[in-house]
Amino acid sequence: MVEKRRERDEGLAEGPPHYVGHRKRLRGRFREAGTDALSDYELLEFRAQPRRDMKPIAKALLEKFGSFAEVISAPAKRLAEVDGIGEASITDLKIVQAAASRLLRGEVKKRPVLSSWSSVLDYCRTAQAFADREQFRVLFLDKRNQLIADELQQIGTVDHTPVYPREVVKRALELSATAIILVHNHPSGDPTPSRADIQMTQQIIAVANPLGISVHDHIIVGKEGHASLKGLKLV
């Protein structure tokens, strides 16, 4: 009787959850067909919770933030608002963001900046286009227009960053830079330069030029694209 009861109980046992083995299948598809074989939410499923179905969480992240790039760039506090996202998952997402940024920065460092402009734009957008506050960044270049340093100078509010032209030029002199590229983001998403952006750029040019430092451009990035003040003939 005991043996029969055991057989009956085993017959009623539930199978493993549907997501068991799912990531193994995703990895196999990734190895065979590359990144294009996986959707954004599937890329997000490779997170730090191997014993949990991450598909609903990944889709919730995309619904909240809009795209893969916006998810990995989102502030930690906002990521934590999504049910099921904890500290480990947030850390994983930020590692992905850092890896993407370093990869593109490496491309920028390889050759003169002005001859690899698309790489510069890709790097700038990855670094700060999706930030929730304005950030002012400066790329410092040598006489061959190669990158000496990339520094985040200021972090402001949702619509303003304090910029001090003399401090920017002082730092360029410390690094022996002969040219700079100014970069900042518009958290609104629209990269259209404001009057304040134009005036600030002109002020930096006025301080830099007499000291032999060229301002090659001021790039504004946002979720909707980028704007070049030089390209728009505003400087």
C-alpha positions as CSV (number, residue, x, y, z in Angstrom):
1,M,0.0,0.0,0.0
2,V,2.8,2.4,0.8
3,E,4.5,1.7,-2.6
4,K,1.2,2.4,-4.4
5,R,0.6,5.6,-2.5
6,R,4.2,6.8,-3.4
7,E,3.6,6.0,-7.1
8,R,0.3,7.9,-7.0
9,D,1.9,10.9,-5.3
10,E,4.7,11.0,-7.8
11,G,2.3,11.0,-10.7
12,L,0.7,14.2,-9.3
13,A,4.1,15.9,-8.8
14,E,4.4,19.2,-10.8
15,G,7.0,19.7,-13.4
16,P,9.7,22.4,-13.2
17,P,8.7,26.0,-13.8
18,H,8.4,27.0,-17.4
19,Y,11.4,29.4,-17.2
20,V,13.8,26.6,-16.1
21,G,16.3,26.2,-18.9
22,H,15.1,29.4,-20.6
23,R,18.4,31.3,-20.3
24,K,20.3,28.3,-21.5
25,R,18.2,28.4,-24.6
26,L,18.7,32.1,-25.0
27,R,22.5,31.7,-24.7
28,G,22.4,29.0,-27.4
29,R,20.4,31.3,-29.7
30,F,22.9,34.1,-28.9
31,R,25.9,32.0,-29.8
32,E,24.4,30.7,-33.0
33,A,22.8,33.9,-34.4
34,G,24.3,36.8,-32.5
35,T,22.7,39.8,-30.8
36,D,20.1,40.4,-33.5
37,A,18.5,37.1,-32.6
38,L,17.4,38.4,-29.2
39,S,14.9,41.2,-28.5
40,D,15.5,44.0,-26.0
41,Y,13.6,42.2,-23.2
42,E,15.5,39.0,-23.8
43,L,18.8,40.8,-23.4
44,L,17.5,42.3,-20.1
45,E,16.5,38.8,-18.9
46,F,20.2,38.0,-18.3
47,R,20.1,39.4,-14.8
48,A,21.2,38.4,-11.3
49,Q,18.1,36.2,-10.4
50,P,18.8,32.9,-12.1
51,R,15.9,31.1,-10.2
52,R,13.2,33.6,-11.2
53,D,11.2,34.2,-14.3
54,M,12.6,37.6,-15.4
55,K,10.6,38.0,-18.6
56,P,7.7,40.0,-16.9
57,I,10.3,42.1,-15.1
58,A,12.3,42.8,-18.2
59,K,9.1,43.8,-20.1
60,A,8.1,46.1,-17.1
61,L,11.5,47.8,-17.4
62,L,11.0,48.5,-21.1
63,E,7.5,49.7,-20.5
64,K,8.6,52.1,-17.8
65,F,11.7,53.5,-19.5
66,G,11.1,53.0,-23.2
67,S,14.2,51.3,-24.6
68,F,17.1,49.1,-23.7
69,A,19.4,52.1,-23.6
70,E,17.1,54.0,-21.3
71,V,16.8,51.0,-19.0
72,I,20.6,50.6,-18.4
73,S,21.0,54.4,-18.2
74,A,18.2,55.0,-15.7
75,P,19.1,56.2,-12.2
76,A,19.3,53.4,-9.6
77,K,16.4,54.9,-7.6
78,R,14.1,54.8,-10.5
79,L,15.1,51.2,-11.4
80,A,14.3,50.2,-7.8
81,E,10.7,51.4,-8.4
82,V,10.1,48.3,-10.7
83,D,8.8,45.4,-8.7
84,G,11.4,42.6,-8.7
85,I,14.4,44.8,-9.3
86,G,16.8,44.7,-6.4
87,E,20.4,45.9,-5.7
88,A,22.0,43.0,-7.5
89,S,20.0,43.5,-10.7
90,I,20.6,47.3,-10.6
91,T,24.4,46.6,-10.2
92,D,24.3,44.3,-13.2
93,L,22.5,46.9,-15.4
94,K,25.0,49.5,-14.4
95,I,27.9,47.2,-15.3
96,V,26.4,46.8,-18.7
97,Q,26.1,50.6,-19.1
98,A,29.7,51.1,-17.9
99,A,31.0,48.4,-20.4
100,A,29.2,50.1,-23.3
101,S,30.6,53.5,-22.4
102,R,34.1,52.2,-22.0
103,L,33.9,50.3,-25.3
104,L,32.9,53.4,-27.2
105,R,35.4,55.6,-25.3
106,G,38.1,53.2,-26.5
107,E,37.0,53.7,-30.0
108,V,37.3,57.5,-29.6
109,K,40.9,57.1,-28.2
110,K,42.2,55.1,-31.1
111,R,42.4,57.9,-33.7
112,P,42.0,61.7,-34.1
113,V,38.7,62.8,-32.8
114,L,37.8,64.9,-35.9
115,S,38.3,61.9,-38.2
116,S,36.1,59.6,-36.1
117,W,33.2,62.0,-35.4
118,S,30.5,59.3,-35.5
119,S,32.3,57.4,-32.7
120,V,32.5,60.6,-30.7
121,L,28.7,61.2,-31.0
122,D,28.0,57.5,-30.1
123,Y,30.1,57.8,-27.0
124,C,28.6,61.1,-25.9
125,R,25.0,59.8,-26.3
126,T,25.9,56.6,-24.5
127,A,27.6,58.5,-21.7
128,Q,24.8,60.9,-20.8
129,A,21.9,61.2,-23.3
130,F,19.5,59.4,-20.9
131,A,20.6,61.0,-17.6
132,D,17.8,62.6,-15.6
133,R,19.9,65.7,-14.8
134,E,22.0,67.9,-16.9
135,Q,25.7,67.0,-17.1
136,F,28.5,69.1,-18.5
137,R,31.4,67.1,-20.0
138,V,34.6,68.3,-21.7
139,L,36.8,66.3,-24.1
140,F,40.4,67.6,-23.9
141,L,42.4,67.1,-27.1
142,D,46.1,67.4,-27.9
143,K,47.6,69.1,-31.0
144,R,46.9,66.0,-33.1
145,N,43.3,66.1,-32.0
146,Q,43.6,62.9,-30.0
147,L,41.8,62.5,-26.7
148,I,43.9,63.4,-23.7
149,A,41.1,63.3,-21.1
150,D,37.3,63.0,-20.9
151,E,36.0,64.7,-17.7
152,L,32.6,65.3,-16.3
153,Q,32.8,68.9,-15.0
154,Q,29.4,69.6,-13.5
155,I,26.1,67.9,-12.7
156,G,23.1,70.2,-12.4
157,T,19.3,70.1,-12.3
158,V,16.8,68.9,-14.9
159,D,17.2,72.0,-17.0
160,H,20.4,73.8,-15.9
161,T,24.1,73.1,-15.2
162,P,26.4,75.8,-13.8
163,V,29.4,76.2,-16.1
164,Y,32.5,78.3,-15.3
165,P,34.4,79.2,-18.5
166,R,37.6,80.1,-16.7
167,E,37.6,76.8,-14.8
168,V,37.2,74.9,-18.1
169,V,40.1,76.7,-19.7
170,K,42.2,76.4,-16.6
171,R,41.8,72.6,-16.7
172,A,42.7,72.6,-20.4
173,L,45.9,74.4,-19.6
174,E,46.7,71.9,-16.8
175,L,46.4,69.1,-19.3
176,S,48.3,70.9,-22.0
177,A,45.3,70.6,-24.3
178,T,45.2,72.6,-27.4
179,A,41.5,72.0,-28.2
180,I,38.3,71.0,-26.4
181,I,34.9,69.7,-27.3
182,L,32.0,70.7,-24.9
183,V,29.2,68.2,-24.3
184,H,26.1,68.4,-22.3
185,N,22.7,66.7,-22.3
186,H,19.1,67.8,-22.2
187,P,17.0,65.5,-20.0
188,S,13.9,66.7,-21.8
189,G,15.1,64.6,-24.7
190,D,15.1,67.5,-27.2
191,P,18.8,68.5,-28.0
192,T,17.9,71.9,-29.5
193,P,20.3,74.4,-28.1
194,S,18.9,77.2,-25.9
195,R,20.0,80.8,-25.9
196,A,21.9,80.1,-22.6
197,D,23.7,77.2,-24.3
198,I,24.9,79.5,-27.1
199,Q,25.9,82.3,-24.8
200,M,27.9,79.9,-22.5
201,T,29.7,78.5,-25.5
202,Q,30.6,81.9,-26.7
203,Q,31.9,82.8,-23.3
204,I,34.2,79.8,-23.2
205,I,35.5,80.6,-26.7
206,A,36.2,84.2,-25.7
207,V,38.4,82.9,-22.8
208,A,40.0,80.0,-24.6
209,N,41.0,81.5,-27.9
210,P,43.5,84.1,-26.6
211,L,45.3,81.3,-24.8
212,G,45.6,79.2,-28.0
213,I,42.9,76.7,-27.1
214,S,40.3,76.0,-29.8
215,V,36.7,75.0,-29.1
216,H,36.0,72.6,-31.8
217,D,32.3,72.2,-31.0
218,H,29.6,72.1,-28.4
219,I,27.5,68.9,-28.7
220,I,24.1,68.6,-27.0
221,V,22.7,65.1,-26.7
222,G,19.2,63.8,-25.7
223,K,16.9,60.9,-26.2
224,E,15.8,62.4,-29.5
225,G,19.2,62.7,-31.0
226,H,22.0,65.3,-30.9
227,A,22.8,68.9,-32.0
228,S,26.1,70.4,-32.9
229,L,26.4,74.1,-32.4
230,K,29.1,74.2,-35.0
231,G,27.0,72.3,-37.5
232,L,24.1,74.7,-36.8
233,K,26.6,77.6,-37.4
234,L,25.8,79.0,-33.9
235,V,29.5,79.3,-33.0
